[in-house]
C-alpha cells in the first residue's frame, strides 16, 4: 500500500508540474511575439512586470 501511495504522489507531482509548465508557456508565447514583432506595444513597465513574473515562476520551478 505504501508503494502505491508513493507512486500516486509522484504521478500527481508530474501532472502538477506539467500543468504549470503549460500555463507558463501559454503566457510566454504571446509576450515574446508582442515584444519582438510589435515592440511599440510593450511598455517598459509591462516588461518589468513580466520579468518579475518570470523570475517568480523560475523560483517556483526550482523549489519544486
C-alpha positions as CSV (number, residue, x, y, z in Angstrom):
1,X,0.0,0.0,0.0
2,X,2.8,2.4,0.8
3,X,4.5,1.8,-2.6
4,X,1.1,2.6,-4.3
5,X,0.9,5.9,-2.3
6,X,4.4,6.9,-3.3
7,X,3.6,6.2,-7.0
8,X,0.4,8.2,-6.9
9,X,2.3,11.0,-5.2
10,X,5.0,11.0,-7.9
11,X,2.4,11.0,-10.7
12,X,0.4,13.8,-9.1
13,X,3.6,15.9,-8.8
14,X,4.4,15.3,-12.5
15,X,0.9,16.3,-13.6
16,X,1.0,19.4,-11.5
17,X,4.4,20.4,-12.9
18,X,3.2,19.8,-16.4
19,X,0.1,22.0,-15.8
20,X,2.3,24.8,-14.5
21,X,4.6,24.5,-17.5
22,X,1.7,24.6,-19.9
23,X,0.4,27.8,-18.3
24,X,3.8,29.4,-18.3
25,X,4.3,28.7,-22.0
26,X,0.8,29.9,-22.8
27,X,1.6,33.3,-21.2
28,X,5.2,33.4,-22.5
29,X,4.4,32.9,-26.2
30,X,2.2,36.0,-26.7
31,X,4.6,38.1,-24.6
32,X,7.5,37.1,-26.8
33,X,5.5,37.8,-30.0
34,X,4.5,41.2,-28.8
35,X,8.0,42.1,-27.7
36,X,9.7,41.1,-31.0
37,X,7.1,41.8,-33.6
38,X,5.3,44.7,-32.1
39,X,7.8,46.4,-29.8
40,X,5.9,49.7,-29.6
41,X,3.0,48.0,-27.8
42,X,5.1,46.7,-24.9
43,X,6.0,49.5,-22.4
44,X,9.0,49.4,-20.1
45,X,6.7,48.8,-17.1
46,X,5.0,45.9,-18.7
47,X,8.4,44.3,-19.5
48,X,9.5,44.8,-15.9
49,X,6.3,43.2,-14.6
50,X,6.7,40.2,-17.0
51,X,10.3,39.8,-15.9
52,X,9.3,39.7,-12.3
53,X,6.6,37.1,-13.1
54,X,9.1,35.0,-15.0
55,X,11.6,35.1,-12.0
56,X,8.8,34.1,-9.6
57,X,7.9,31.2,-11.9
58,X,11.5,30.1,-12.2
59,X,11.8,30.3,-8.4
60,X,8.8,28.1,-8.0
61,X,10.2,25.6,-10.6
62,X,13.5,25.4,-8.7
63,X,11.7,24.8,-5.4
64,X,9.6,22.0,-6.8
